[in-house]
Amino acid sequence: STPEKYLETMWLLFDDIKLKLKNIGNCFVNLGDTYTGSGNGYGSIDPKNRTLCESGGNEKPPKYNALPSKCLLMIPQRFAWGMIERGWILRNEIIWHKPNHMPEPVTDRLTKSHEVIWHFVKQQKYYYNLDAIREPNKTHENRHMGIIRCWDWGYNGKYEGNKLHED
């Protein structure tokens, strides 16, 4: 019913997950975000007394919840911070770019075209197999050189003027 209750429920769930996850394990979490409402649900402002309504009621929530309508709630970031406070180690914020994202019926902001994936671990030493997710280098097309592969360029990371050299 509120962002705080949602986050508290999620943190309790991940407290249980942490107990079951191996010490060398990894935990990846994908969370979407939401906005405060502009209707009569959570996040709407009661025009009579300018307080935030929860589920259509007129009770005044804690002061920090009184956000204006259409405000991004930052749920993924708040979740991640709470996980850190609960002892998880945040290793990565992974941006999942979605070039063919779902259209949204909004005209007063950009459509969301990415999601955030958080990478958490329990301890500083953990198992991570980068080769399992590594993608091969892509081929590039150059109209003067035809198709070449990145690893065929012979470039070793050093550049001097207009000439490449090797150690």
N, C-alpha and C positions, 0 to 999 in steps of 0.2 A: 504493500500500500504506500510505502515511501521509499525513497532511495536508500535511506539509512537502514531500514528493515531489510531490504534486499541485500545490501552489502553485508550486514551482520549475518544473515543466513548463509551467504556465500562463504564468508570467513569461517563459520562453524563447519561447513561442509569440507573446506580445505584443511581444517584442523584434523578431521578424520582421515582425509586422503594422506596427509603428512604422516600419520601413524602407520599407514599401510604401505607407503612408498618405500622402496629400498633406500638405504643411505646414499648409494651411488646413483640413484634414479633422477630422472628429469621430469618436470611437469610443465606442459604447455597449455596455456589458457587463452581462449579467444572470447572476448566480450564485446558486445555492441554497446553503443551509447544511446542516450535518449535526451529529450528536451523537456523543460517544464511546459505544462500544457497551456493552452489558450482557451480551453472550454471550462467545464465544471468539474473535471477530475483533479487529481493531484497536480499541484503546481499552478492552479489558476488563482487569480487575485479576486477576493471578494470586493466588489466595487463599493459596498457600503462602508467598510472599515479598513480597506486596503491591507488586509491580512491574507496570508496564504491559506487556501482551502485544501484540506486533505479529504479525498473521496467525497467531495461535494459538501462537507460540513464547514462550520464557521470557526472551529477551534483553531487557536493560534499555535503553530508549531514553534520549535526553538528558533531563535532569531536568525541563525545562520542558514536556515532553510527558506527564508523569505526571499526567493529569487524572482526576478521578473519573468513574465511569460516568454516563451520561446528561447530560454537560456539553456545552453548545452550543460548537462549535469556532470560531465567528466567522470562517469562511472568507472571506465577502465582504469584511469589514473588513480582514482580514489581506492579502487580495489587493490591495485598493485602496491600502493603505499601501506595499506592495511596488512597486506601479506608480509611486507618487510617488517612491520611492527610486530608481527606474530612469529618472526624468526626465519622466514624464508629468505633465500638469497636470490635477488633478481639479476639474472645474467644477461638477458636481452629484451629489447622491445623490438619486435619484428613487425614490419609494415607489410601487410598483404595488399598489394595494389590490385584493384579489380578493374581492368580496362573496359569490360562489358558489364558494368554494375547495373543494378536494378534502377530504373528511373523512379524519382520521387515526385509527388504532386505538390512541389513547393516552387514559389516564384520569388521568394525574398532571401534566399541563400543558395550556395552551391550544393549540388547533390553529393552525398558521401560516396567516394570511390575507393575507399580503403578500409581495412579493419586492422586492429592491433592484436597481436598475439604476444603474450608474455611468456618468457622462459624462466622458470623458477627451479631451484635446487635446494636440497636440505643442508648440504655441507659444501665446503670449498673444494673438496676432491670428489669428483663424480664421473660417471661414464658418459662419454660423448663421442659418437662415431660420425665425424664429419663426412667421411667417404660415403656413408649410407644416403646422404641427402645431396651430395655434390652433383652438380650438373656439368656435363662436358662443355668445353668452350664452343661457342656458336661460330658458324662460318660467317664471313662478311663478304659482301660483294662490292668490288671496286670496278668501275666501268673501264679503267685503264689496265687493270691487272687481272681481271677475271675473278674467279672465286678463290679465296685464300683462307687458310685456317690460322687462327691467332698464334698457335704454337709453331707455325712455319715461318714466322716473321724473323726469327733469329734475334729479336730484341731482348736484352738481358737486364733492362731497367736503368741503363746509364745512357745519357744523351749529351753530346758535346757539339754545340753549333748545329750544323746540318749533317753531321756524320755519326753513325752508330759505331760503337766499338765494343769489343769483348775483352774481358780480363784475361 
